[in-house]
Amino acid sequence: MITAKLWKFGDDINTDLMLPGAVMVKPEAEQARAVFAANRPGWIDEMKRGDAIVGGRNFGMGSNRPASRSLRNIGVSFLIAE
């Protein structure tokens, strides 16, 4: 059995919202602190390693930035999206 807190995100969450461009040149630890800061300030302090994300349509669309790596680095256990 998997036990995790689920965090719901809506449609059209692009990679710019996941990982802001301003932190792209920073170390991975600083990038991790910025995950979803643009659309959910403080979320990184609420989520815990092992939590999961449920995304809507077009979750993760956009540029080829390492947003998925940052989600892994903060401990997201799994992500499911339409």
MDAnalysis code that builds the backbone (N, CA, C; Angstrom):
import MDAnalysis as mda
import numpy as np

u = mda.Universe.empty(246, n_residues=82, atom_resindex=np.repeat(np.arange(82), 3), trajectory=True)
u.add_TopologyAttr("name", ["N", "CA", "C"] * 82)
u.add_TopologyAttr("resid", np.arange(1, 83))
u.add_TopologyAttr("resname", ["MET", "ILE", "THR", "ALA", "LYS", "LEU", "TRP", "LYS", "PHE", "GLY", "ASP", "ASP", "ILE", "ASN", "THR", "ASP", "LEU", "MET", "LEU", "PRO", "GLY", "ALA", "VAL", "MET", "VAL", "LYS", "PRO", "GLU", "ALA", "GLU", "GLN", "ALA", "ARG", "ALA", "VAL", "PHE", "ALA", "ALA", "ASN", "ARG", "PRO", "GLY", "TRP", "ILE", "ASP", "GLU", "MET", "LYS", "ARG", "GLY", "ASP", "ALA", "ILE", "VAL", "GLY", "GLY", "ARG", "ASN", "PHE", "GLY", "MET", "GLY", "SER", "ASN", "ARG", "PRO", "ALA", "SER", "ARG", "SER", "LEU", "ARG", "ASN", "ILE", "GLY", "VAL", "SER", "PHE", "LEU", "ILE", "ALA", "GLU"])
u.atoms.positions = np.array([
    [0.838, -1.176, 0.000],
    [0.000, 0.000, 0.000],
    [0.886, 1.243, 0.000],
    [0.509, 2.215, -0.782],
    [1.211, 3.492, -0.831],
    [0.394, 4.513, -0.058],
    [1.050, 5.203, 0.847],
    [0.387, 6.263, 1.602],
    [1.114, 7.568, 1.300],
    [0.389, 8.543, 0.807],
    [0.987, 9.837, 0.466],
    [-0.083, 10.903, 0.492],
    [0.331, 12.112, 0.779],
    [-0.564, 13.251, 0.635],
    [-0.601, 13.609, -0.841],
    [-1.790, 13.818, -1.361],
    [-1.943, 14.187, -2.764],
    [-2.109, 15.694, -2.879],
    [-1.344, 16.269, -3.765],
    [-1.436, 17.696, -4.065],
    [-2.025, 17.831, -5.456],
    [-3.143, 18.535, -5.549],
    [-3.833, 18.682, -6.823],
    [-3.440, 20.001, -7.489],
    [-3.070, 19.893, -8.750],
    [-2.768, 21.056, -9.576],
    [-3.704, 21.021, -10.773],
    [-4.045, 22.173, -11.271],
    [-5.006, 22.259, -12.364],
    [-4.397, 22.019, -13.735],
    [-5.091, 22.496, -14.742],
    [-4.669, 22.366, -16.130],
    [-3.585, 23.389, -16.469],
    [-2.834, 23.076, -17.504],
    [-1.868, 24.004, -18.103],
    [-0.793, 24.485, -17.123],
    [-0.303, 23.594, -16.307],
    [0.818, 23.920, -15.428],
    [2.088, 23.646, -16.225],
    [2.729, 24.717, -16.671],
    [3.890, 24.556, -17.540],
    [5.187, 24.503, -16.731],
    [6.272, 24.227, -17.426],
    [7.556, 24.090, -16.742],
    [8.038, 25.404, -16.139],
    [7.593, 26.541, -16.662],
    [7.955, 27.832, -16.074],
    [7.331, 27.983, -14.686],
    [6.139, 27.451, -14.492],
    [5.506, 27.501, -13.175],
    [6.142, 26.491, -12.218],
    [6.589, 25.375, -12.764],
    [7.235, 24.352, -11.927],
    [8.600, 24.814, -11.445],
    [9.373, 25.392, -12.346],
    [10.739, 25.804, -12.028],
    [11.025, 27.128, -12.738],
    [10.928, 28.247, -12.024],
    [11.120, 29.563, -12.643],
    [12.485, 29.709, -13.308],
    [12.506, 30.402, -14.430],
    [13.728, 30.590, -15.195],
    [14.841, 31.264, -14.428],
    [14.495, 32.109, -13.481],
    [15.510, 32.846, -12.723],
    [16.411, 31.939, -11.890],
    [15.973, 30.737, -11.586],
    [16.781, 29.834, -10.761],
    [17.521, 28.776, -11.573],
    [17.401, 28.831, -12.879],
    [18.010, 27.804, -13.730],
    [19.531, 27.726, -13.585],
    [20.186, 28.815, -13.260],
    [21.646, 28.822, -13.133],
    [22.105, 28.560, -11.695],
    [21.170, 28.379, -10.803],
    [21.493, 28.142, -9.392],
    [21.732, 26.653, -9.147],
    [22.364, 26.318, -8.027],
    [22.553, 24.906, -7.683],
    [21.211, 24.189, -7.514],
    [21.224, 22.864, -7.672],
    [19.995, 22.081, -7.599],
    [19.248, 22.286, -6.284],
    [19.948, 22.468, -5.185],
    [19.287, 22.676, -3.888],
    [18.465, 23.964, -3.899],
    [18.991, 25.009, -4.514],
    [18.248, 26.273, -4.617],
    [17.103, 26.153, -5.605],
    [17.317, 25.397, -6.680],
    [16.235, 25.165, -7.633],
    [15.079, 24.460, -6.934],
    [15.388, 23.494, -6.107],
    [14.344, 22.749, -5.401],
    [13.502, 23.667, -4.523],
    [14.102, 24.651, -3.893],
    [13.366, 25.575, -3.034],
    [12.393, 26.453, -3.835],
    [12.597, 26.552, -5.144],
    [11.775, 27.423, -5.988],
    [10.637, 26.692, -6.690],
    [10.531, 25.369, -6.511],
    [9.504, 24.598, -7.213],
    [8.108, 25.132, -6.854],
    [7.346, 25.473, -7.852],
    [5.977, 25.995, -7.752],
    [5.869, 27.318, -6.981],
    [6.973, 28.005, -6.747],
    [6.928, 29.272, -6.013],
    [6.111, 30.329, -6.748],
    [6.052, 30.249, -8.077],
    [5.335, 31.245, -8.863],
    [3.819, 31.133, -8.706],
    [3.310, 29.925, -8.513],
    [1.861, 29.766, -8.445],
    [1.370, 29.215, -7.109],
    [2.256, 28.709, -6.274],
    [1.889, 28.230, -4.937],
    [2.983, 28.603, -3.942],
    [3.098, 29.895, -3.634],
    [4.138, 30.317, -2.693],
    [4.002, 29.558, -1.366],
    [5.126, 29.084, -0.862],
    [5.131, 28.360, 0.405],
    [4.834, 26.881, 0.296],
    [4.458, 26.412, -0.894],
    [4.119, 25.004, -1.068],
    [5.279, 24.094, -0.693],
    [6.475, 24.503, -1.049],
    [7.648, 23.669, -0.794],
    [7.829, 23.407, 0.697],
    [7.360, 24.302, 1.537],
    [7.459, 24.114, 2.985],
    [6.344, 23.244, 3.535],
    [5.277, 23.086, 2.782],
    [4.144, 22.267, 3.213],
    [4.271, 20.813, 2.777],
    [4.834, 20.598, 1.594],
    [4.931, 19.226, 1.088],
    [6.013, 18.467, 1.834],
    [5.880, 17.164, 1.833],
    [6.855, 16.302, 2.493],
    [7.340, 15.242, 1.501],
    [8.554, 14.760, 1.708],
    [9.079, 13.679, 0.863],
    [8.078, 12.532, 0.868],
    [7.801, 11.990, -0.299],
    [6.843, 10.898, -0.424],
    [5.455, 11.353, -0.846],
    [5.184, 12.678, -0.782],
    [3.900, 13.190, -1.254],
    [3.797, 12.998, -2.764],
    [2.582, 13.113, -3.276],
    [2.329, 12.881, -4.701],
    [1.578, 14.060, -5.306],
    [1.668, 14.174, -6.610],
    [1.001, 15.251, -7.348],
    [0.005, 14.656, -8.329],
    [-1.180, 15.250, -8.368],
    [-2.187, 14.938, -9.377],
    [-2.329, 16.197, -10.218],
    [-2.014, 16.077, -11.488],
    [-2.065, 17.229, -12.377],
    [-3.186, 17.095, -13.388],
    [-3.564, 18.208, -13.947],
    [-4.621, 18.224, -14.944],
    [-4.072, 18.087, -16.356],
    [-4.848, 18.556, -17.291],
    [-4.486, 18.506, -18.710],
    [-3.296, 19.426, -18.963],
    [-2.379, 18.978, -19.786],
    [-1.177, 19.734, -20.168],
    [-0.228, 20.011, -19.005],
    [-0.248, 19.188, -17.986],
    [0.693, 19.350, -16.877],
    [2.095, 19.055, -17.399],
    [3.022, 19.983, -17.192],
    [4.407, 19.777, -17.617],
    [4.727, 20.241, -19.014],
    [3.793, 20.925, -19.660],
    [4.073, 21.402, -21.014],
    [5.066, 22.557, -20.948],
    [5.737, 22.795, -22.029],
    [6.624, 23.951, -22.093],
    [8.040, 23.594, -22.456],
    [8.942, 24.399, -21.986],
    [10.345, 24.273, -22.366],
    [10.979, 23.004, -21.787],
    [12.169, 22.772, -22.217],
    [12.885, 21.572, -21.819],
    [13.751, 21.827, -20.577],
    [13.223, 22.533, -19.619],
    [14.003, 22.776, -18.401],
    [13.872, 21.576, -17.469],
    [14.769, 21.433, -16.517],
    [14.787, 20.238, -15.666],
    [13.767, 20.269, -14.528],
    [12.540, 20.607, -14.847],
    [11.509, 20.673, -13.813],
    [11.254, 19.307, -13.189],
    [11.261, 18.270, -13.999],
    [11.007, 16.936, -13.455],
    [12.110, 16.509, -12.490],
    [13.345, 16.880, -12.772],
    [14.441, 16.585, -11.853],
    [14.205, 17.266, -10.510],
    [13.734, 18.500, -10.546],
    [13.473, 19.221, -9.308],
    [12.357, 18.566, -8.506],
    [11.334, 18.053, -9.190],
    [10.268, 17.341, -8.480],
    [10.825, 16.089, -7.804],
    [11.700, 15.392, -8.490],
    [12.346, 14.214, -7.888],
    [13.211, 14.639, -6.708],
    [13.969, 15.722, -6.860],
    [14.880, 16.176, -5.805],
    [14.157, 16.589, -4.531],
    [12.936, 17.082, -4.648],
    [12.194, 17.462, -3.437],
    [11.447, 16.287, -2.830],
    [11.451, 15.142, -3.517],
    [10.882, 13.936, -2.933],
    [9.485, 13.574, -3.366],
    [8.995, 14.143, -4.477],
    [7.679, 13.742, -4.978],
    [7.763, 12.255, -5.345],
    [6.877, 11.452, -4.752],
    [6.960, 10.002, -4.959],
    [6.376, 9.579, -6.296],
    [5.297, 10.225, -6.706],
    [4.763, 9.958, -8.030],
    [3.882, 11.106, -8.462],
    [3.685, 11.164, -9.765],
    [2.889, 12.219, -10.365],
    [1.993, 11.545, -11.387],
    [0.743, 11.900, -11.369],
    [-0.189, 11.394, -12.377],
    [-0.928, 12.601, -12.950],
    [-1.016, 12.642, -14.254],
    [-1.672, 13.778, -14.901],
    [-2.354, 13.307, -16.174],
    [-3.342, 14.080, -16.580],
    [-4.076, 13.763, -17.801],
    [-3.212, 13.983, -19.015],
])
